[in-house]
């Protein structure tokens, strides 16, 4: 009996945590025709919750993501309150090694249309460029701007057609609250979808 009760408590913990946390998907509009889904997930790095918008299916699903997370006014994100543009630029100084390896994995899949010789070389070139970026990531970015809705935004593009990686980092200022919206995709079409969804984020 005690074992069954313990099991029930463990099953309820994530439900209670989700109920007491902020449901960020509720603050985004994801049109049904986009083929995207939104899910509130634990934010392992921050101990809270984040919204993740991703393709419902497809070979490129793992390479297209929009995430929203609630920032805290202490630690590494304190800069979001002090200098929003500097915070945006700091987000782009990241290690792209893991993403580069994911790209290379595409070229090793014989069933993937991208494994054709020409595209394989383009992928390898993009992966190598990402690994070398480090602090030079901003060289591929525009200057920080604001959207029509007032979100601070930094737009970056790595590589060239037919294979380019689009990344956007946005900072939403809602009174004393701050939210980060991150977009990454290899598809210009998905980028437009994600931009529309990011623009739909409602303030509290």
C-alpha positions as CSV (number, residue, x, y, z in Angstrom):
1,X,0.0,0.0,0.0
2,X,2.8,2.4,1.0
3,X,4.6,1.6,-2.3
4,X,1.5,2.3,-4.4
5,X,1.0,5.6,-2.5
6,X,4.6,6.6,-3.2
7,X,4.2,5.8,-6.8
8,X,1.1,8.0,-7.1
9,X,2.9,10.9,-5.4
10,X,5.8,10.7,-7.8
11,X,3.4,10.7,-10.7
12,X,1.6,13.8,-9.5
13,X,4.8,15.8,-8.8
14,X,5.3,17.0,-12.5
15,X,1.5,17.7,-12.8
16,X,1.6,19.9,-9.7
17,X,4.8,21.6,-10.9
18,X,3.2,22.3,-14.2
19,X,0.1,23.7,-12.6
20,X,2.0,26.1,-10.4
21,X,4.4,27.2,-13.1
22,X,3.8,29.7,-15.9
23,X,2.2,28.1,-19.0
24,X,4.1,30.0,-21.7
25,X,2.4,28.2,-24.6
26,X,-0.8,29.9,-23.6
27,X,0.9,33.2,-24.5
28,X,1.7,32.2,-28.1
29,X,-0.5,31.7,-31.1
30,X,0.5,28.7,-33.2
31,X,-1.7,28.6,-36.3
32,X,-2.9,25.0,-37.0
33,X,-1.8,25.2,-40.7
34,X,1.9,25.6,-39.7
35,X,2.3,21.9,-38.7
36,X,3.9,23.0,-35.5
37,X,3.2,22.0,-31.9
38,X,3.9,23.9,-28.6
39,X,4.7,22.2,-25.4
40,X,5.6,23.5,-21.9
41,X,8.7,21.7,-20.7
42,X,11.0,21.8,-17.7
43,X,13.9,24.3,-18.2
44,X,16.7,22.2,-16.8
45,X,19.2,25.1,-16.8
46,X,16.9,27.4,-14.8
47,X,14.8,25.1,-12.8
48,X,11.6,26.6,-14.2
49,X,9.5,26.0,-17.3
50,X,9.9,26.9,-21.0
51,X,7.7,26.8,-24.1
52,X,9.1,24.9,-27.1
53,X,7.5,25.2,-30.5
54,X,8.7,22.6,-33.0
55,X,7.6,20.8,-36.2
56,X,5.1,17.9,-35.5
57,X,7.0,15.7,-37.9
58,X,9.7,15.6,-40.6
59,X,13.4,14.9,-41.1
60,X,14.3,18.5,-40.2
61,X,12.2,18.6,-37.0
62,X,15.2,18.7,-34.6
63,X,16.7,21.6,-36.5
64,X,13.8,23.9,-36.2
65,X,12.9,25.3,-32.7
66,X,11.4,28.3,-31.1
67,X,11.7,28.5,-27.3
68,X,10.4,31.0,-24.7
69,X,11.8,31.2,-21.2
70,X,11.3,33.4,-18.3
71,X,14.5,35.2,-17.2
72,X,15.6,35.8,-13.6
73,X,17.1,39.1,-12.5
74,X,20.2,37.5,-11.1
75,X,23.2,35.6,-12.4
76,X,24.0,35.5,-16.1
77,X,20.7,37.0,-17.2
78,X,21.0,40.1,-15.0
79,X,22.3,42.0,-18.1
80,X,18.8,41.7,-19.6
81,X,17.6,44.4,-17.1
82,X,20.8,46.5,-17.3
83,X,21.5,46.6,-21.1
84,X,19.1,44.7,-23.3
85,X,21.2,45.0,-26.5
86,X,24.3,43.8,-24.8
87,X,22.4,40.8,-23.4
88,X,21.2,39.9,-26.9
89,X,24.8,40.0,-28.2
90,X,26.0,37.9,-25.3
91,X,23.5,35.1,-26.2
92,X,25.2,34.7,-29.6
93,X,28.6,34.1,-28.1
94,X,27.9,30.4,-27.7
95,X,29.6,27.1,-28.4
96,X,28.1,25.7,-31.7
97,X,29.9,22.4,-31.5
98,X,26.9,20.3,-30.6
99,X,24.8,21.8,-33.4
100,X,27.6,21.3,-35.9
101,X,27.8,17.6,-35.0
102,X,24.0,17.3,-35.5
103,X,24.5,18.7,-38.9
104,X,27.2,16.3,-39.7
105,X,24.9,13.4,-38.6
106,X,22.7,14.3,-41.6
107,X,25.4,13.5,-44.0
108,X,25.9,10.0,-42.5
109,X,22.3,9.0,-43.0
110,X,22.0,7.2,-46.3
111,X,18.2,7.7,-46.4
112,X,18.4,11.4,-46.0
113,X,18.2,13.4,-49.3
114,X,20.8,15.8,-47.9
115,X,23.4,13.0,-48.1
116,X,23.9,13.6,-51.8
117,X,27.5,14.6,-52.6
118,X,26.8,18.3,-53.4
119,X,24.6,18.9,-50.3
120,X,27.0,16.8,-48.1
121,X,29.8,19.2,-48.8
122,X,27.6,22.2,-48.1
123,X,26.6,20.8,-44.8
124,X,30.2,20.0,-43.8
125,X,31.2,23.5,-44.7
126,X,28.4,25.0,-42.6
127,X,29.3,22.7,-39.7
128,X,33.0,23.7,-39.9
129,X,32.1,27.4,-39.9
130,X,29.8,27.0,-36.9
131,X,32.6,25.3,-34.9
132,X,35.0,28.2,-35.6
133,X,32.6,30.9,-34.7
134,X,33.0,31.2,-30.9
135,X,33.2,34.9,-30.1
136,X,33.1,35.8,-33.8
137,X,29.4,34.8,-34.0
138,X,28.3,38.5,-34.1
139,X,30.0,38.9,-37.5
140,X,27.1,37.0,-39.0
141,X,24.5,39.2,-37.2
142,X,22.7,42.4,-37.9
143,X,22.8,45.1,-35.2
144,X,20.1,44.8,-32.5
145,X,16.8,46.3,-33.5
146,X,13.2,46.4,-32.1
147,X,10.2,44.7,-33.7
148,X,7.0,46.6,-34.3
149,X,5.7,45.2,-31.1
150,X,8.7,46.5,-29.1
151,X,10.7,43.3,-28.7
152,X,14.4,43.7,-28.8
153,X,15.8,41.4,-31.5
154,X,19.1,40.2,-32.9
155,X,19.0,38.4,-36.2
156,X,21.9,36.2,-37.5
157,X,22.5,34.0,-40.6
158,X,25.3,31.5,-40.8
159,X,26.2,30.0,-44.2
160,X,24.7,30.8,-47.6
161,X,22.1,29.3,-49.9
162,X,21.2,26.5,-50.4
163,X,22.0,25.8,-46.8
164,X,21.9,28.5,-44.2
165,X,21.2,28.5,-40.5
166,X,18.9,31.3,-39.2
167,X,19.1,32.3,-35.6
168,X,17.2,35.0,-33.8
169,X,17.4,36.0,-30.1
170,X,14.6,38.3,-28.8
171,X,14.2,40.0,-25.4
172,X,10.7,40.8,-24.3
173,X,10.4,43.5,-21.6
174,X,7.1,43.2,-19.7
175,X,7.3,45.7,-16.8
176,X,9.9,44.2,-14.4
177,X,9.7,40.8,-16.1
178,X,11.9,39.6,-18.9
179,X,11.5,36.8,-21.4
180,X,13.9,35.3,-23.9
181,X,12.6,34.0,-27.3
182,X,15.1,32.0,-29.3
183,X,14.6,30.8,-32.9
184,X,16.8,28.5,-34.9
185,X,16.0,26.9,-38.3
186,X,17.6,25.8,-41.6
187,X,14.4,26.8,-43.4
188,X,13.6,30.4,-44.5
189,X,9.9,29.3,-44.6
190,X,10.0,28.0,-41.0
191,X,11.7,31.3,-40.1
192,X,8.7,33.3,-41.3
193,X,6.4,31.0,-39.3
194,X,8.5,31.3,-36.1
195,X,8.7,35.1,-36.5
196,X,4.9,35.3,-36.7
197,X,4.6,33.2,-33.6
198,X,7.2,35.2,-31.7
199,X,5.3,38.4,-32.6
200,X,2.2,36.9,-31.1
201,X,3.7,36.6,-27.6
202,X,1.3,38.4,-25.3
203,X,2.3,40.4,-22.3
204,X,1.0,39.6,-18.8
